[in-house]
Amino acid sequence: MFLSSFFQSSSAGSRNSGGDWSNWVSSMSSRSASGAMVNKDTALALTALRGCVTLLAESVAQLPCELYRRTGDGNRERATDHPLYDVIHSQPNRKDTAFEYYEQAQGALGLDGNHIALIDRDGAGYVRELIPVSNAKVRVLKGNDGMPYYHLIDQNEILPSRMVHHIKGFSLDGYVGVSPIETNADAIGLAIATEEHASAVFSRGTTMSGVIERPREAAPISDQAKLDRFLAKFAERHSGIRNMFSVAMLQEGMTYKQLAMDNEKAQLLESRKHSSVTVCQLYKVPPHMIQMMDRATFNNIEHMGLQFVIYTLLPWIKRHEGAMMRDLLLPSERGNLYIEFNVSGLLRGDQKSRYEAYAIGRNWGWLSANDVRRLENMPPIVGGDRYLAPLNMAEPGNSANALNATPDQMKEIEDILCRA
């Protein structure tokens, strides 16, 4: 079986022979300054954080991952005959589709700062499967040789880096990516506390939160049971969403004194919105991409979308590509083969802008009709590989090349001019 063959490759003695090991403490819960407990589960309960994490995960997963081979003429071709092509493009393992695998990988990066997968190779060293492993079940260790090793906690096995595919997020030591949730626990904890406060406000009453005062000269209520029944009945009639803004009638000179501010004075909605913006800043996601449309306009939303691709999505994609080149290709193949996610579809502007750009490139001669058709995912046409050249840019005596005309066509043009 695949896993058993991996585990047999490491022994307990290999850990001792490695010398000094520095352990990595996996993700744990931490209490923020607001008092809220922060971990992956509580953080994902925030709609803004879940929106940012899933947006990045789905954006990476929808991009086709290709294996290219460099050709002698400076071009490239898809290396569909290579065993790795189907693994990274279609199905990384028997269980997951390519979309599911990359979505899970980027999701782990967004929450833990790391993605780890076991590599199953055939006898020739080519990758057959990539099997994701939960970050909580792996510790990253540093050996005396300066290379990372991976301790599978449940099986108590240690694997070398050649048997593990590891993508790191932002890292302080070069071995383990830091978790955005752990390093920003106070900001996330404040957002959690704000949500809990909002829930408490609506569950305990929106406006009637205070004390009931009786006149000083009134005799005290000595029966505690009677007092409890009165308060319970009062809370039943005047607390909760259904009873908000209800009218109470107090007897025996009692007065009601409100202690808490209402939602408008407490700026509850503004606080919740600010917490969502803070989460967006953490993941460098424009707020409008998680449906916060307050300041988005049709004039700037396209440019903000391009900025998201360039400054937010591309760095993550480069991390994926670089780690896959390092871990999945043989050293002898890296000079001729490379892995790339196709992001051209995300970088395209609207139809009018694209067509205007194509027209400029076509008229100035650096785009052919077939070049444009390829960019628009259309099949080539016969004669579409010719490049135009403006007459004022043609070299003297080279008008035939400027017109892209054959010698027979030039003779016909000369005959027409002579007859004229």
N, C-alpha and C positions, 0 to 999 in steps of 0.2 A: 504494500500500500504506500501511497506517496508520502504521507506524514511519517510513517514508521521509518522509511528509508532516510528521511531527513534527520530524524532524531538519533538514528544509529551513527550518524557521522560525527557527533560530538559525544565526548565522555566527560565524566566528572573530573578526570585528571587534567583535561584541557584548560579548565578554569584556573587551576593552580599554576600551570605552566605559563599562563598569560601574565603572571605577576600582579602588579597593582591594578585594581579595577575601581573605577569611580561609578557609583550607582546613580541612576536617575529615578527620582521619586515621581511616580505617575500622578495623574490628576487627582486632586482631593477637594473636598468641600472646604470652603473658607468663609468665615463670617466677616461681612463688610463693615465699614464704619457706621452704616445706617442700622446695623443689627440684623439685616437680612442674610440668610444663608445663601451662598452663591456656589453653584456647581452647574454641570451641563444641563441637568433636568430643569432646575429652576430658571436658568438663563433662557432655555428654549421656550419656556412659558411666555416670555416677552414676545409679542407679535413682531416688533421691529427687529429684534435679533434673529428670530427664526426666519423672517423675510430676507434679511441680508445673507444669512448662511445658505439658505435654499436657493436664493437668486444666484450666488456665485457657483454653487454646486451644479445647478441646472444649466447655467451658461457655459461652464466648461464641458459638461457631459454632452451637450447638443452639438459640439464641434467635432467634425470628423478628424480622427487621428490617423495620419498617413506615415508610411515608411518610404522614403525616397532614395533613389540611387543616382549619383552624379554620373553624367555621360561625358564622353570625350569632347564633345563640341560645346561644353559649357552649360548645357541644359540639364534637365533632370527628368526622371521617369519614376512611376510608382513601382516599387520592388514587390510586386504581388507574388512573385515566385519564392520569396524568402519565408521561412517558417514563422518569423516573428510578425509578419504583416497581418495575418488573420487574428493573432492574439490581441494586438493593440487596436486593430480597426474594427473587428466584429465581435469577438467573444474572448475576453481575457481568461475565463475559466468555464467549467461545465455548468456552473450555476448562474452566473451573471452575464447579462448582455453588456455591451460596451458602455451604453448609457448608464446602466445601474452601477457598473464598476467605477466609472469616473465621477459619478454623482456621490457615491459613498466616499471616494478618495478625497474629493474637494470638501465634502462635509466634515470629514475628520480633520482636515487642515484648518477649517474655519473654527472648529470648536477646541481641538487639542493642539493645533500647530504642527501635527505630524500625521503622515499616512505610512503605514507599514504593511507590506504584502510579502508572503513567502514565494520564492521562485522555484518552480519545478522545471528542470532541464532534462533534455534527452541525453543519450550517450555522446552526442557530438557537441554538447554544450549549448544547444539552442533552447530558447524558452518555449515551454509547452503550456504552462498555466501560471497565472498570478492569483494567489489566494490571499484576500485581505485578512488581517488580524487586528483585533481590537487593541487600541493603544494601552488600555488598562491591563492587558495580559502580557505586555512586553516591557522589559527594561533595557535601555540602551547603555552599554558599558564601553569604557575606553581601555584598550589594551596597551601593553608596553610598546607595541609597534606603532602606536598612534592611530590605529584603525578602529572603527566602531565594531562592536560585537553585540549580539541581540540575545538576551536571556528570555526564553519562553517560560513564564512563571508557572503555568499549570503543569507543563511537562518537565520542568527543571532541566531544560536543554539550552545550550549556548550555540548560536549559529554565527558563522563569519559573514562579512558584508556581501560576499559574492552569492550568498544564498538568500538574500533579503533585498527587497526593493523598498527604499526609504526616501520619502519626499519630506523635506523640512520646510517649515515656514520661517519667519524671522527668528534667528538664533543668536544667542549670546556667546556660546562656546563652540559652535560649528558642528556639534554632534546631535543636539536635540533642539527642535523648534519650540519656542515659548507659546503657551496657550493664551490667546487673546482674552479668554474669560478669567484666567487666574491673574494675569498682569493688570487687568482693569476691573478687579472685583468691586472696588468702591463705586465706580460709575454704574456698573450693572446692578449692584446692590441697591443703589439709590433708586434706579428705575423699578426694581422689584418692590421696594418699600412704597414707592408712589402708587403702584398698582394695588398693593395690599391696602393702603390707606383709602383709595377710591372704592375698593370693594367694601371696606368697613363702613364707609360713609353711607353707602346705599343699603347695606344690610341692617344698620342700626338706626337709620333715620337721617333725613337730609337736613332738616332745619331745627327740629325739636331735640336739642341736645343741651341739657342744662340742669338746673336744680329747682325744686319747688320750695318756696319759703312760706312759713306761717308767721302770723303776728307774734311779737314777743310776749304779749299778755295772754295769748291762747294757751290752754293747758296742753302739755305734751301728750302725744299718743303713746301710752304705756304698753299697749299690746303689740308686740313685734309682728305677730301673725297678721293682725289687721293692717299694719303699715305695709307689710310685704304684699298683701292682696291689693292694696290701693296702688302701689307702684307698678305691680305686674299688670293690673288692668289698664293703668295709664299708658304704660309702654305698649301694650297690645293694641290700643286704639290709636296711638299717635306716632308709632315708629314703623319703619319699613317704607318701601317704595309706594305701596298702595295707599298709605296713610299720610304721605308727605303733604304739607301745607294744610293739614286738618286743623279744625278749630276746637279748642278745649275750654271747658267751663270749670272753674275752680271755686270751691266753697270755703266757708269759714275764714275768709280774708286771705286765702292763699294767693301767692303770686309766683309766676314762672320766670326764671332768669336764665336767659340763653348764655351758654359759656363758649361754645365753639363757633367759629366763623362759618359762613355758608360757602358753597363751592366757588361763587364768584369772587368773594373777598380772599379766600384761600388760594385763588388762582390754580385750582386743581387741574383744569383742562390744560392750561399753559404749562404746568409742571410735567404732565404726562407727555405733551408734545415735545418739550425740551429734552426729556429723557430719550424719546425716540430719535431725535436729531443727534444726540450724543452717541447712540449706538451706531447710527449711520456714519458718523465721523470715525468710529472705531474700525469699521470695515471699509471705509472710503467709498461708500455707496451713495450716490445722489438720492436725496429723500424721495423724489418723484418715482424712483424705480421700485419703491415698496409702497406705492400708492399714497404718498404724502404730497398732494398736489397744490399746497397753499401758495407757494412762490414760483411754481412752474408755469411757463407760458409757451404758446406754440412757437414763439420766436427763438427761445433758447433751449427747448427740450431736446431738439436733435443734436445740438452741440454738446449738451450735457450727456447724452447717450454715447457720443463718440469719446468724450472724456472718460466715461466709465470703462469703455473698452480699452483705451490706451493706458490709462493710469491705474486702473483697478484690476481689470481682468488679465491683461497681458503679463504683468509680473507673475501672477499665479500660473499662467500657461507656461511661461519660461521655466518656472520651477519644475513643472511636470516634465517638460521636454528634456531639460538638463539631467534630471534624475533618471529618466528612462534611457537616455543615451549612455549614461554611466553604468547603469545596472543591467540593462537588457541586451545591449550590443556587445559582441566580442571585441577585444582590443584591436584585432586585425581588421575589423569592419568599420570602425569609426571614421576612417579617412574617406571611405567611399559611400557609406550609408548615413542617413540622419533621419530623425523623427520630428514631425512638425504637425501642429494643429492648424487646420484651415480656418482662419478668422476673417477671410476676405468678405464674406457675406455680412458680418457685423460692422465692417468699416465702410460699407457703401452708404452713400447719402440717399436722398429721395430721388425719384425717377427723373425729375426735371434737371437737378444738379448733375446727375450722372450723364444724361444725354448731352448736356452742354459741354461737359468735360470731354466726352467722346468726340464731339464735333471738333473741338480745338485740336485734340490729338490726331484726328483723321485729316484735317485740313493742313496741319503743319507736317504731316508725313511720318510721325513716329508711332501711329497706330494704323493697322490695316482693318478692313471690314471683318476679317476673321478674328483678329485680336479682340475687337469689340464684342463679337458674337460669343467668344469664349468667356469673356468677363460676365456676360449675361446668361451663361449656361445654355447657349444656343449652338446647334451644329454648324460646322463651317460650310461655306458655299464655294462653288467652282469660281476661280478667278478672284477670290476674296483675300489672297495673300499679297496683292500689289499695294505698294505704298505711294501715296500721292506726294507731290513736291510743288510748292508754290513757284510760279514762273519767275518771280523776282529773286528767288533763292537759288535758281539753277546756275551752273557754271557756264561761262561764255562758250558757245559752240557745242553745248551739250543739251540742247533743247529736247532731243529725243528721250533722254533719260528723265527730264523734267515732266514730260507728258506720259512716260511709261509706254511709249509707242514702239511698235516693231518697225523694222526698215520698210516693209511693204506699206504699213500705215503711214509712215512719213512720206513715202513717194506719192500716195494718194492725196495727202494734205498739200504737197507742193504742186501737184497737177491742178487741184482746185484753186489754189492761190494764183497760179499762172492764168487760168481761164478767167479769173476775176479781173 
